[in-house]
């Protein structure tokens, strides 16, 4: 089994295993969250660097993951230098729908199954129930070691925990009795102190930008739902 990318890991935790739908607190921020995960993936691969507060593409081996490769091409094709917040928004727009793109790789490898919801023969949306539970089981066990037993995280684990913290998804990877401590630990790791050097600063910027984008998207969706009357139904 190919190692999970950060966007894939985030999506696996967020999806309901049986129904394959997004969890309630994932909601309308899905594209921003996956865009932030892509930026972190490229930072870890050495394909991005921070220069005066801006994220810029640098020479690197082409990412094996097609979604990460597409994200890198978007960044390289832009003449304008952007900070993490701007790139989160840009990638979410240019690669939309990111949820489907990321899920496609997991479907191809047999981790998820795609089921389309149809009305009058027209496909309206896709759900992605789990086909092979082992990759997510292994991922959750590793995260529990970091969040509950206090094992020092790898750089990749620290980045993923920061994303889970942004979505309040930590509760989905630990037992109920461990959630308070796990949230405290996740909040600590989300500050980026576990990752030293210039890349640590860039990662912190991406995590902060992702959280801001998630909050903005969720707030906008809540306001829109309220304006429509009846709350929009969860």
N, C-alpha and C positions, 0 to 999 in steps of 0.2 A: 504493500500500500504506500503510495506517494505521501510524503509528509504534508499535512494540512497547511495551507497558507493562512495568514492572519484573517483575511476576510472569510475564508471557509470556516475557520474555528469560531469566529464570532457568529456566523450564520447558524452553525450547528447548535450552539448553545441557545440561540434566540428562538429557533423553531420548535414548535410543539412536535414531539417525536412521533406521535401516532397520526395526528391530523395533518401535520406539515404546514400549519398556518403560523403566521408571526404571533409572538406573544403580545399582550396588550401594551406593555411598556416599551416595545420595540417600535411599533406604530409607524408614524409618518417620518420618523428620522432614519429610516432604513438606509436610504441612499447616502446620507451624510456619514453614517457610521461606517459603511463599507468603503466609502471614499477615504475616510481617515485611516482605515485599516490598510488600504492600498498604499497610502503615503508611508506608513510605518514599514510595510513590507519592502518598499523601495529604499528606505533609509537603511534598514538592516542589511540589504543586499549591496549597499555601497553605491547605489545608482543615483542617490540624491545627496546633496550637501547643503549646509546652511551658510549663507553669505549675507551679512548685514541684515539679518532678520528675514531673508528671502530663501525659499527652497529652490535650488537650481539642479538641473540634471548634469551628471558627470559621467565620464567614461566607465563602463562596467560591462560585464557579461550580460547578454540578453536574458531577461527573466524567462524561466521555463514555463511559468504560469501565463496563459494567454491574456488573462484580465490584467495582470500586473504589467505585462508587455504593452498592452494597449494604453494603460495609464501613463507609462513612461513615454510613449510616443506622443501623447497629448501634451505632456510637459515640454518635451524637446521641440515640438512644433511651434510653441508659443514664443514670440519675441519678448513679450512682457514678463518681467520678473514678478513673482507673486509670493506673498507670505502663506503660511500654513492655512489660515482661515480662507483665503481666496482660492487656494487649490482644492480644499475640501468641496467648496461650492462648484468650482469649475469641473472637477472630475465627476461629481454627482450628476451634473448636467450633460456632459459630453458622453458619458458611458452609460447613460440611463437606458434600460433598467438594470442597475447593478445587481439587484437581488437575483434576477434571472440569470445574468451572466455568471455570477459566482456559483449559483446553484447548479448550473449546467455542468460545470466541472465535476461536482460531486455526483451528479446523476450518471455521467459518463463512466465514473469509476465505481459505480454500484453502491455508493454510500447513501444516496437519496433516491427516491422514486418521484417522478413528476406525474401529477394528476391535474388535469385541466377541468375547471368548472365551466360548464356550457349551458347556455340558454338559447333555445331554438336553433341548436346546432352551431352556435357561435361561441368560441372560446373567450371567456371574460377574464379569468385569472387562473394562476397555477398554484397548487399546493405541493409541498415537498415532504411527504412522510419518510421516515427513516427506513431504509432497506437493509443496511448493515450497521448494527448498533456499536460494533467494536471500536471504530475510530473515535466516536464521541465518548464512549466509556473510558477509553484510555486518556483522552483529553481531560475529562472531569476528574479522574484520579490524580493526574499531575497537578491540576489546579488546586485540588483539595490539599495536597501536600504543601503547597505554597501558602494557601490562605488559612489553613487550620493547624497544621503541624509546624508551620513556620520555616519550612525549608527555603533557603535563599533561591530566588527565581533566576532562571536564565534571562538574558536580555529579551528574548522572544516572549517568554511567559510574563515578564513585567509589562511589556507593551500590551499584551492581550488583557491582562488584569485591568490596565488603565481604561481600555475600551469597555470592558464589562462594567466597570464602575460608572462610566458615563451613562450607561443604560439601566443602571440598577439591576443588572442581571447576575450579580454575584450570588444572590439567593437561589439561583437555579443550579448551582454547581456544588453546594454544600448542604448538609442536613440542617433542619430548622434550628436545632439547639446550638449550632455553630455559626449562625448567620451574623450575629452582632459582632463577634470577633473577626469574622471574615470580612465584613464591611469595613471595619476599622483598618484591617491590614490592607485591603484593596485601596482605600483612600490614601494610605501612606505610600503605597507603591505608585499610585497614579500621579504623585508629585514629580516623579521622574528621578528621584534621588538614587534609585537603585541602578541607574545607568549613568556612568560618569562620562565626562568629556563633552566635546562639541556635539556629538550625536545625541547625548542625553538632553541637551538644551533643545535641539530640534525636535526630539520625540516629545518632550514636554509641551512644546508649542503645538504640535499636531494634536496631542490629546486634549489640550485646552480648546483648540479650535473645533475639534469634533464635538466636545461636550456642548460648546456654545451653539453649534449648528443643530444639534439634537434638541436642545431646549427651545431654540427658536422655531424649529419645525413642529414640535409638539404643542407649543403655545399657539401657533397659527392654526393648527388643526383643531385645537380645543375651542378657539374663538369662532372659527368657521362653523363648527358643529353647533355651538350655542346660538349663532345667528340663524341657523337653519331651523331652529325650533325642534324640540323633541330629543336633542342630544346626539342624534346620528346613530345610536345603537352600537353597543360593543359586542 
